[in-house]
Amino acid sequence: MYSEQMYELGSKSSMIREIFEYGKQRAAVVGPENVFDFSIGNPSVPAPDTVKKAIEELVLEGDPVLLHGYTSAAGDMGVRKAIADNINERYQAGVKPELMYMTAGAAAALCSVIRGLACPGDEFIAFVPFFPEYTVFVNSNGGKLVSVGVREKDFQIDLDILAAAVNEHTKAIIVNSPNNPSGVVYKEETIQALAKFMKEKSAEYGHPIYLIADEPYRELVYDGLEVPYLPNYYDNTLVCYSYSKSLSLPGERIGYVLVSPKVEDAQKVYAAVCGAGRGLGYVCAPSMFQFVVGKCVGQTSDISIYKYNRDLLYDNLTSYGFECVKPDGAFYLFMKASEADAVAFCERAKKYDLLLVPCDSFGCPGYVRISYCVQPDMIKRSLAAFEKLAAEYK
């Protein structure tokens, strides 16, 4: 016998992955240059030169036993201190390396936090649209995911809608800003209002409601915007971070959990996160890339390319008549399908070898996600196909 729940997860991949695999199969038939694959959030911008330099220094000059050996279960303390020092320099947040847990990317960070917090009957709230794997992470780690709508005009949090969903079983609220898939950055006044609301509800129910900040896109913002650092607004905050996007290292699986020192019983919450990591087998994140990111704190890839892609795609698609949310950050364009059924719309787009992701599983039927972390030339070549698709609905 085996777990039916795990069988369901293993026997059926996500819609994103299914479309990505279809794209590879289609490319073998018509040629990769003729497939316009906007399915997956795989950074197209190379890692900065500082990453290459760090790897070379570690491999050529470092201690090979240390480089490839185990670190402490929670991660190398020197690396954690370098990251914490950089956070404190940027945000004056007073974070501590002793409350940081290095992980194999943001997925492991989120799973460790959810498993560490969840008690029987606990609910975790996510604002739509949200990354579909939240459902998997929450439901398979002892919680229940509750989706909450936002203001459709600007996709900011609506406290009236949220208030109807929060109850005594609410354990945490997940905030993803910049958002995948909308690209929206929650404004400072939105975060301030959310923090006030959560503080009041925590007092009402007699237990902390935690704020889980899922931040793999923190540095990917445009037009001079700043992303509020949530631990500075709400005490009971845990940050889940990944270097997959900021340093273009998705395949290296490196990130961290940070428990704010202002969290109620912070040491116990941190121990619960560590215990969850132990129970899930996540101890000792990849050692070499712990040291790499420790040497590259504060660095990012060249995100100006993503801004160029955003403007190129947004300006042209809106001129064709498509309705899009202009992204503040990340590298996704959130577009309204030209018919009520977004899955049918994406199937029609395949006629032109346009691979788009319907957002039903993101909690937003009727919308599609377009990942523009691709080469600019591919966007330019795809525009004629988008124009033909738009013409079908006129």
N, C-alpha and C positions, 0 to 999 in steps of 0.2 A: 504493500500500500504506500501511498505517497500523499502529500498535501494537495488537495484540490485547489486551494487558493494559489499555491506556488505554481501548480500546473497551468492555471489560467494565465499567470504572468509570463511563464516561460514559453507557452505554446503560441502566444499571440504578441507580436511586437507592436510598438506604438505606431500611430498613423505616420508620424514624421519619418520613422525608420523604414516603414513600408514604402513610402514614396521615394526615399533616398535609394533603396535597393532597386526599385523600379527604374530609377534614373540610370543606374549603372547597367542594367540589362538593356535599356533602350539605347544607351550610348554605344553598346556593342553592335547594334543593328544599323543605326543611322549615323554613327560617328559622334564623339563627345562634343564637337564644335556645334552640332545641331540640336543639342539638348540644353534647355535653359532651366537648370536645376536650382530652384530657390527654396529647397526643402529644409536643409539642416543648418544649424548655427555653428558651422565649422569655420573659424577665423581664416580669412584668405590673406591677411596681412602677416608677414613673417615676424617672428620674435625679434625684439631689438638686438642690436649687436652686443649689448651688455650681457645677454644670456649666453651667446656663443663664447664670449670672453670668459665668463664665469665657468662654463663647462670646461673650456681648455685649461684654465688655471687649476681647477679641481682635479682633472684627470692627469695632467702633466706634472703638477707640483704638489698635489695633496697626498695625504696618507691614504693608500688604497684600502686598508683595513677599515679606517673610519668612514671613508667615502661610501663603501658598499656594505658596511655593517649595520647592525641595529642601532637606532637611537633610543632614547628613553621612549616609553610607550606613548607619551603625550607629544613627543617631538623633541628635537634638539633645543636645549635651553638658549643657546647662543642665537639660533635662528628666531626663536620666539621673541627674544629680547630685541633683536633688530627690527622685527615687524612691529612690536609694541611701541618702540621708540619712534618709529616713523609715523604711526597713527597718532601718537601724542603730539608730535611736532606739527602735524597737519590739522588736527581737530581739538587739541588740548583736552583729551577725553579721560586722562588719568588711568588708562587701561594697564593691565599687569600681565607680563609673560606667564606668570604662574597660573593664570586663568585662561590660557590659550591651549587649544588641543589641535595639533596638526592632523590633517585628514587627506584622504585620497579624493580631493576635489570637493565641490559644494554638495554633491549628492550624498557623499559619506558624512559631510558635516550636518546636513539636514536630517538624515536618518539617525545620527547619534543624538542630536538635540531632541527630536521627536520621541525616540525610544527612551531617552533619559527623563523626559518630562511626563510621558503618558501614563495615566492610571486608568483602571477600568471605567468606562463611561465617558472619558474625556473627549472633548470636541476641539478641533483645530480649524480656525477660519482662514479662508483664502479669498482674496478679492478677484472677481472675474475682470478680464481674462487672466488665467494663471497657467503656468507650466503644467502640462498634464500629469507629469510624474509626481506632483504633489499628492495626487490621489493614491498612488502606489506607496509613496513614502509614509503617508499618514496611516492608511488603512492596514498596511502590513507591519506597522510598528506599534500597534496597540491603541490607536486613536480612531476618530471618525472625522473625515473631512466635511466641512460645511462651506459651501460656496455662497458668496455674498455679492450682490450687484453693486455697480458704481454709477455715477452720473454719466450717461451716454454722451452728453455733449462734449465733455472734456476728460472722461474716464478718471476723474478724481474721486476720492472716497466720499460717500454720502453717509453721514452719521445716522440719519433717520433709518436708512435701510439696514445699516450695521446694528443699530439698537434692537431691531426686531429679531436678530439672529443670536445675539449674546444672551447667555443664561448662566446658571450656576455651574453648568458642565463645561463651560468654555475654559480651556486651559491656555490657549495661545492664539495669537493672530499673526499670520505670516504676511509680511510686506516685501514685495519685490519691486525695487525702484533703482534704476530704470527698469521698466517692466518688459518681460517677455510674455506675450508677443506685441504689446501695443507701442512700446518705445516711450511710454509716458513716464515722466519724473513727477513724483508727488511733491507738490509745493510745500514750502515751509509752513504756511498757515494750515495746510491740510494735516501735516504731521503734528503741529501744535494742538490742533483740535482733537486729533486721534489720541494723543498722549493724555490730554485732559479727560477725555471720555473713558479711557482705559483705567486711569487712576481712580475715577469715581466708581466704576463698575467693580474694580478690585476691592475697594472699601465696602461696597454694597454686599458683595458675596463672601467677604471675609477670607479671601485668598488671592494671591497674585494672579493676574492674567498676563502671561508673558508675551513680549513682542519679539518675534523671530524675524530678523532682517536678513533676507536672502539677497546677497549683493555681488554676484559675479560680474555685473555690468557697471559697477560704481564709477569707474573712470571713463566709460564710453558715453560722454555727454557732449552736446554741441551748443554753439551760440553763446558760450560763456556761462551756461547754467551751472549751478552747484547742487549737489545732492546732499540733503540734510543728513548728518551723521546721527543715527537714531539713538545711540546711547546717551547723547547730550540732551535729548528731549524726554526720554522715558527711562526710568531707572531699571525696570525689570526687562532689559533687552539682552538678547543673545544674537550675535552676528555670525552668519555663515558666509564664508568668502571662498572664492576660487581664483586662481591665476590663469584659468583657461582662456579668458577673453582679454584681460588687461595685458598679459605677456604672450598671448597667442600660444598657449601650451595645453590645449585640451586633452591631448593624448597622454600627457605626463601625469595627470590626475593628482594635482597638489592644491591644497587649500587649508582652511582652518575653521575652527569654532572659537569664538571669543565670548566669554561670559563677562558682562560688565561688572566691575567691582561694586557697583551700586545695586546689583540684584539682591533681593532679600535672600539671606542665607547663601551668599554667592559661592562659598567654598563647598557647600553640600550640593548645590546645583551643578557646579563644575565636576564634582566627584560622580554625580549621576550621569553626566555626559561621558566622562571617562569610562564609567562602568558599562554604558551602552556601547561605546566603541569596543570595549573588551568583549562584550557578549556577541557583537556582530563580527568580531575578528578584524577590526580596523586598527589595531595597535601598530604603531611605527609606520607612519606614512612614508612613501618612497624616499629613502635617505638622501640620495644624490640630489634630487630636486628640492628637498628641504634646503640644502646648502646653496643651491642655485638661487632660489628665491630670496634667501637670506642675503645674498650678495647683490640682488637686484631690487631691493625695496625702493619704492617710489618711482620705478621706471615703468614705462608703458610702450606698447607698440605704436606705430604711427596711425592714430585714429583719424587723421585728416582724410584718409582714403575712404573711410566709412561715411564721413560727412559728404564727400563728393558723390558717393554712390546714392546716399539718401536723397540729395537734391536732384540728381539726375533722374532717379526713378519716380520720386514724388511729383516733380514738375511735369514729367511726361504723362504719367498715368492719370493725373487729375485733368490734364488737357484733353485726354481721350474720353473723359466723363466718369472715370472711376472715383468713388468716394473713399478717401483715405484719411487716417489720422496721421498728422505730421509728427514724426518721432522726435522727442527731446533727447533720446539717448538709445543705447543698445544698437543692434543692427537688424531690426525687423520693421517692415512696413505692414501695418494693420489695415486691411482694405475690406470694404463691404462687398460681398458677392453681388453680382448683378441679377441674381435670382434668390428666392428664399432659401433654397437648398444649396448650401455651400459645397457639399460633397459633389452634387451634380455639376455645379459650376466648375469645380476643379477637374472633374472628369472631362468636361467640354474643353478646358484649357489644354488638356493632354493632346488634343488634335493638333495643336501648334507646338507640341513638345515643351509647353510651359508647365513646370512642376511646382504647384502651389499647395499649401497645407490648409485644409478646412479646419476651422477653429471650434467645432462642436465639442471636442474633448478638452478645449481650453475654457469651456464654460460659456462660449459666445457663438451659438449657431448663427449662421448668416454672414460670418466674417471669414477671411482667409489671412494667413500669415505668409509674408514674402521675406525670406532671409536674404538681405543684400550684402552679406559678407562674402562677396564673390568678386571676380575680376571686373573692373569697369567695362572692359571690352565685351564681356558677356551680356551685361545690361544693355549696352548699345545695340548689340546684335538681336536682343530679345524684343526690342521696342516695336518692331513691325508685327511680331506675333501678338503682343498685347493690344496693338491697335486693331488687328483683325478680330481678336476676341471681343473687344469693346463693340465693334461694328455689328456683331451678331445680336446684340441686345438693343439696337437702335431701330 
